[in-house]
Every structure is written in C-alpha cells, then in structure tokens.
Amino acid sequence: MDISEYLAGSIGKVADAKDKEFTKWDLDKDRRLTFEEFRKRGFVPSKNHKPNHKLEFKRRDRNRDQKLSLQEFMLKVPPDALKWRRMAFFRADLNEDLSLTFEEYVDRGTGRLLSPQYLFFQRDFNDDEALSEEEFLAGIKKKEQIQRAQSLFALHDYNSDGTLTFKEYRVTPYARPDLQAHFVGRDQDENNMLDVRELTLFYPPRASNWMSKSFRQFDTNNDQFLDWEEYQARDIELKRRRKLANSWSMEEWLTASILLVDGLLVLVFVFWLGKRQPKTSTKESKTFVAHS
C-alpha cells in the first residue's frame, strides 16, 4: 500500500503520527509497504540479535521427525515471499534429499552452487515439471540480464510450447552444463548420437551455420552422426584451436620483437638528433659573429 492508502483520510495529529509510523515501517524507503514490511512493523534485527533457530525448527517440525519437509519449511510464509522461501529451501538442502536437518536449516547453504536438477526444482514453483518464462526469469532484475534470459529461454524451448523441460533447461548456461549434459540435451531422439540438426540446437543462426559446415570433419566414420567419442574428440579439437587463436606463434613473436627493436632505434636516433642540433646551431652563430 502507498501512503494515501495507509492514511485512509486521516488528518491532523493522527495523520502526522501515521506518516511517521509509515516511514518507520517502510524498510526499503520506496514509500510503499509490502506485506512483509507490514508484518515486521519496522523491526530490523541488530547485529547482536540472535534468532532462536531451535524454537523455530521445533515449531515447523510438525511430525517430529527431526527434519523439515518443503511443506513444513513453507508454513505461515506471506504470499509475496513464497518464491524466495522455496528457493532458500533448495539452497539449504545440502544432501539434496528434499528435507532439512537442523544443521542445514541453520546454515541455509550460503554461497552454495546447486546441482542442475535442484536449480530446476528451485524454480518450478507450481511443481509441474516444467519452467515457464516467468519461473525461468525468477530473481533476475537488471534489464540487460532479463533480455538475455528471454532470448535464452526462446532458444532452448525446442518444441516451442512456452515451457522448458529439465532436458531443455539442462543445456542452458544457468545450469552450468558439462560436456555430457550438452550431448544428452541435444540428443532429441535419444539414440546416443547427434545428427547435424541436433548438433546445431540451442545456437543462434550464425554459430549453427559454422557448426553444420564443420560437421563432416568430426564425423570420422562418415555415418552422418556424431557418437559420444566423436563428440568428445570434437570438443578437444575446438579447445586446441581456441588456445592457438589466443596465443602468438613463433613468427608473430619474432615480428613483434623486430618492430620493437626498430622502434627503439628510431627513438634513440631522434634523441641523438635532438641533442646534436643545439650544438650545431651554437657553432654556426659563433662563426657568423666572428665574420661580422
């Protein structure tokens, strides 16, 4: 709610008191109160404040099994905090058994990198085993990052159904896929081999055109497919080429050295001329005076 809704027609001293109260409760100072801010009533824990984790854990552990399920962890969470609460659960679940021990509950997985499967579960807010664009973009705020995420979503939505299955999501950069994940993600017919069309999946047109041209080079047995071994060999060769492209050859080093030496010689010659010129000018002036 904004300030006018909070005041609700109040005037005079009552309005002044409510305005001060509104300012105190508005923790992010955006002149609007969320439900979470309204619930906290301006309370910000001090550095010395220590929450009673044992009591909180016990209250949520309804079946007294010394673990918290996702449902127990989400008890009495305000609607506007449900997404962030769910994401916190998966981040805290270190052994990925869909429950939290007391140690995991306290630690909350700070700085932890989630597995691709758990990243997917974390964002699947409606548990339908697919990510909508809204779920895929959860937590992304900067405009340029949102635009990039939207283009990635469209690129990886192979069947254009408006959602990403785990197989489609597994290949996105957000899941930090390894080489085998890329191979499995592209293998749409699940025959453990990639044809040209599958190899170029999830790439923009410019990159896919180059990859289709190089397909024959890596298809060593000429069966119009890349198996896992050929795909691995392809990755090794591409890495070798990138390394060469980013390093100088011996010829390039030699050329650069010659240019550097030439440049230094030119600088020395210019410096020598600069030193010699004043002396010559002085001698000429003395000769001119003597003749006069």
C-alpha positions as CSV (number, residue, x, y, z in Angstrom):
1,M,0.0,0.0,0.0
2,D,1.1,3.6,-0.6
3,I,0.9,6.4,1.9
4,S,-2.5,7.7,0.8
5,E,-4.0,4.2,1.3
6,Y,-2.3,3.9,4.7
7,L,-3.6,7.3,5.9
8,A,-7.1,6.5,4.6
9,G,-8.4,10.0,5.1
10,S,-6.7,10.7,8.4
11,I,-6.0,14.4,9.2
12,G,-4.2,16.5,11.8
13,K,-2.1,14.8,14.5
14,V,-3.4,11.4,13.6
15,A,-2.2,11.8,10.0
16,D,1.2,13.0,11.3
17,A,1.5,10.0,13.6
18,K,0.6,7.6,10.9
19,D,3.0,9.2,8.5
20,K,5.9,8.7,10.9
21,E,4.7,5.1,11.5
22,F,4.6,4.5,7.7
23,T,8.2,5.9,7.3
24,K,9.5,3.7,10.1
25,W,7.8,0.5,8.7
26,D,8.9,1.3,5.1
27,L,12.3,-0.6,5.4
28,D,13.4,-0.1,1.8
29,K,12.3,3.6,1.7
30,D,10.3,3.3,-1.5
31,R,7.2,4.9,0.0
32,R,5.3,1.7,-0.3
33,L,4.5,-1.0,2.3
34,T,4.7,-4.7,1.3
35,F,3.1,-7.3,3.4
36,E,6.5,-8.4,4.7
37,E,7.3,-4.8,5.8
38,F,3.9,-4.5,7.4
39,R,4.4,-7.8,9.3
40,K,7.8,-6.7,10.6
41,R,6.4,-3.3,11.8
42,G,9.8,-1.7,11.3
43,F,11.8,-4.3,13.3
44,V,15.3,-4.7,11.9
45,P,17.4,-7.2,13.8
46,S,20.6,-5.7,15.3
47,K,24.0,-7.2,15.0
48,N,23.6,-8.7,18.5
49,H,20.2,-10.1,17.8
50,K,20.3,-13.9,17.5
51,P,17.2,-15.7,16.3
52,N,16.1,-18.8,18.2
53,H,16.7,-21.4,15.5
54,K,15.9,-24.4,17.8
55,L,12.5,-23.0,18.6
56,E,11.7,-22.1,15.0
57,F,12.8,-25.5,13.8
58,K,10.7,-27.2,16.5
59,R,7.6,-25.2,15.7
60,R,7.8,-26.1,12.0
61,D,8.7,-29.8,12.5
62,R,5.0,-30.9,12.8
63,N,5.6,-34.6,12.5
64,R,8.6,-34.5,15.0
65,D,11.0,-36.5,12.7
66,Q,13.8,-34.0,13.3
67,K,13.6,-32.9,9.7
68,L,11.7,-30.2,7.8
69,S,9.9,-31.1,4.5
70,L,9.3,-28.4,1.9
71,Q,5.7,-28.1,3.2
72,E,6.9,-27.6,6.8
73,F,9.5,-25.1,5.8
74,M,6.9,-23.0,3.9
75,L,4.4,-22.8,6.8
76,K,3.0,-19.4,7.5
77,V,5.0,-17.6,4.8
78,P,3.5,-14.5,3.3
79,P,2.3,-14.8,-0.3
80,D,4.8,-12.3,-1.6
81,A,7.7,-14.3,0.0
82,L,6.7,-17.8,-1.2
83,K,9.1,-17.8,-4.2
84,W,12.1,-16.7,-2.2
85,R,11.3,-19.0,0.7
86,R,11.1,-22.0,-1.7
87,M,14.4,-21.1,-3.3
88,A,16.0,-20.8,0.1
89,F,14.8,-24.4,0.9
90,F,16.6,-26.0,-2.1
91,R,19.7,-23.9,-1.5
92,A,19.9,-25.1,2.2
93,D,19.3,-28.8,1.3
94,L,23.0,-29.8,1.1
95,N,22.5,-33.5,0.5
96,E,19.5,-32.9,-1.8
97,D,17.1,-35.3,-0.1
98,L,14.2,-32.9,-0.1
99,S,14.4,-32.3,3.7
100,L,16.3,-30.1,6.0
101,T,18.2,-31.3,9.1
102,F,18.6,-28.7,11.9
103,E,22.2,-28.1,10.8
104,E,21.1,-27.4,7.2
105,Y,18.3,-25.2,8.5
106,V,20.8,-23.0,10.4
107,D,23.4,-22.9,7.7
108,R,20.9,-22.1,4.8
109,G,23.5,-23.1,2.2
110,T,25.2,-19.7,2.0
111,G,27.3,-19.4,-1.2
112,R,26.4,-22.9,-2.3
113,L,26.2,-23.8,-6.0
114,L,23.2,-26.0,-6.7
115,S,23.1,-29.0,-9.0
116,P,21.2,-28.6,-12.3
117,Q,18.4,-30.8,-11.0
118,Y,18.0,-28.7,-7.9
119,L,18.2,-25.4,-9.8
120,F,15.3,-26.7,-11.9
121,F,13.3,-27.8,-8.8
122,Q,14.0,-24.5,-7.1
123,R,12.3,-22.5,-9.9
124,D,9.5,-24.9,-10.6
125,F,7.1,-23.1,-8.3
126,N,4.0,-24.9,-9.4
127,D,5.6,-28.4,-9.4
128,D,4.5,-29.2,-13.0
129,E,8.0,-30.4,-14.0
130,A,8.4,-27.6,-16.5
131,L,9.6,-24.0,-16.3
132,S,7.5,-21.1,-17.7
133,E,9.3,-18.0,-18.8
134,E,8.3,-16.3,-15.5
135,E,9.8,-19.1,-13.5
136,F,12.9,-19.1,-15.6
137,L,13.4,-15.4,-15.0
138,A,12.9,-15.6,-11.3
139,G,15.4,-13.5,-9.4
140,I,16.8,-11.6,-12.4
141,K,16.3,-7.9,-12.1
142,K,18.7,-6.0,-14.4
143,K,17.1,-5.1,-17.8
144,E,20.0,-6.4,-19.9
145,Q,20.1,-9.7,-18.0
146,I,16.3,-10.1,-18.4
147,Q,16.7,-9.6,-22.1
148,R,19.5,-12.1,-22.3
149,A,17.5,-14.6,-20.3
150,Q,14.4,-14.2,-22.5
151,S,16.5,-14.9,-25.6
152,L,18.0,-18.0,-24.0
153,F,14.5,-19.2,-23.0
154,A,13.3,-18.9,-26.6
155,L,16.4,-20.5,-28.0
156,H,16.2,-23.5,-25.6
157,D,12.4,-24.0,-25.9
158,Y,13.0,-26.7,-28.6
159,N,9.3,-27.6,-29.1
160,S,8.0,-24.0,-28.8
161,D,5.5,-24.9,-26.1
162,G,6.3,-22.0,-23.9
163,T,8.0,-24.1,-21.2
164,L,11.3,-25.7,-20.6
165,T,11.5,-29.3,-19.5
166,F,14.5,-30.4,-17.4
167,K,16.2,-31.7,-20.5
168,E,15.9,-28.4,-22.3
169,Y,16.8,-26.4,-19.1
170,R,19.9,-28.7,-18.5
171,V,21.7,-27.2,-21.5
172,T,21.2,-23.5,-20.6
173,P,24.1,-21.6,-19.2
174,Y,22.2,-21.1,-15.9
175,A,22.5,-24.9,-15.2
176,R,26.3,-24.8,-15.8
177,P,26.2,-27.8,-18.1
178,D,29.2,-30.1,-18.6
179,L,30.1,-31.7,-22.0
180,Q,27.9,-34.8,-21.4
181,A,24.9,-32.6,-20.5
182,H,25.3,-30.8,-23.8
183,F,25.4,-34.1,-25.6
184,V,22.3,-35.5,-23.9
185,G,20.4,-32.3,-24.2
186,R,20.9,-32.1,-27.9
187,D,20.1,-35.8,-28.4
188,Q,16.4,-35.2,-29.0
189,D,15.6,-38.7,-30.4
190,E,17.7,-40.3,-27.6
191,N,19.7,-42.7,-29.9
192,N,23.0,-41.7,-28.3
193,M,24.1,-40.0,-31.5
194,L,23.8,-36.5,-32.9
195,D,22.9,-35.6,-36.5
196,V,23.6,-32.1,-38.0
197,R,20.3,-30.7,-36.8
198,E,20.8,-31.9,-33.2
199,L,24.4,-30.6,-33.1
200,T,23.3,-27.1,-34.0
201,L,20.4,-27.0,-31.5
202,F,20.4,-24.1,-29.0
203,Y,22.8,-22.0,-31.1
204,P,22.0,-18.7,-32.9
205,P,21.9,-18.9,-36.7
206,R,25.4,-17.5,-37.2
207,A,27.0,-20.2,-35.0
208,S,24.8,-23.0,-36.2
209,N,25.8,-22.4,-39.8
210,W,29.5,-22.7,-38.9
211,M,28.9,-25.8,-36.9
212,S,27.0,-27.5,-39.7
213,K,29.9,-26.8,-42.1
214,S,32.4,-28.4,-39.7
215,F,30.2,-31.5,-39.0
216,R,31.9,-33.7,-41.6
217,Q,35.3,-33.1,-40.2
218,F,34.4,-34.6,-36.8
219,D,32.2,-37.4,-38.3
220,T,35.3,-39.7,-38.7
221,N,33.3,-42.8,-39.8
222,N,31.1,-40.9,-42.2
223,D,27.9,-42.3,-40.9
224,Q,26.2,-38.8,-40.7
225,F,26.2,-38.9,-36.9
226,L,28.5,-37.9,-34.1
227,D,28.6,-40.5,-31.3
228,W,29.9,-39.7,-27.8
229,E,33.6,-40.4,-28.6
230,E,33.5,-38.3,-31.8
231,Y,31.7,-35.5,-29.8
232,Q,34.5,-35.6,-27.2
233,A,37.2,-35.5,-29.9
234,R,35.4,-32.5,-31.4
235,D,35.5,-30.7,-28.0
236,I,39.2,-31.4,-27.6
237,E,40.0,-30.1,-31.1
238,L,37.9,-26.9,-30.6
239,K,39.6,-26.2,-27.3
240,R,43.0,-26.6,-29.0
241,R,42.0,-24.2,-31.8
242,R,40.8,-21.6,-29.3
243,K,44.1,-21.9,-27.4
244,L,46.1,-21.4,-30.6
245,A,43.9,-18.5,-31.6
246,N,44.6,-16.8,-28.3
247,S,48.4,-17.4,-28.4
248,W,51.1,-16.0,-30.6
249,S,53.1,-18.1,-33.0
250,M,56.9,-18.0,-33.1
251,E,56.7,-16.0,-36.3
252,E,54.4,-13.5,-34.6
253,W,56.7,-13.2,-31.6
254,L,59.7,-12.6,-34.0
255,T,57.9,-10.0,-36.0
256,A,56.8,-8.2,-32.8
257,S,60.4,-8.3,-31.5
258,I,61.8,-6.8,-34.7
259,L,59.2,-4.0,-34.7
260,L,60.1,-3.2,-31.0
261,V,63.8,-3.0,-31.7
262,D,63.2,-0.8,-34.8
263,G,61.0,1.4,-32.7
264,L,63.7,1.8,-30.0
265,L,66.4,2.5,-32.7
266,V,64.2,5.3,-34.1
267,L,63.7,6.8,-30.7
268,V,67.4,6.7,-30.0
269,F,68.2,8.3,-33.3
270,V,65.6,11.1,-32.7
271,F,67.0,11.7,-29.2
272,W,70.6,11.9,-30.7
273,L,69.4,14.4,-33.3
274,G,67.8,16.5,-30.6
275,K,71.0,16.6,-28.6
276,R,73.2,17.4,-31.6
277,Q,71.1,20.1,-33.2
278,P,71.6,22.8,-30.5
279,K,75.4,22.4,-30.6
280,T,75.5,22.8,-34.4
281,S,73.3,26.0,-34.1
282,T,75.7,27.4,-31.5
283,K,78.8,26.9,-33.7
284,E,77.1,28.5,-36.7
285,S,76.1,31.5,-34.6
286,K,79.7,31.9,-33.3
287,T,81.1,31.7,-36.8
288,F,78.6,34.4,-38.0
289,V,79.6,36.7,-35.2
290,A,83.3,36.3,-35.9
291,H,82.8,37.1,-39.6
292,S,80.8,40.2,-38.7
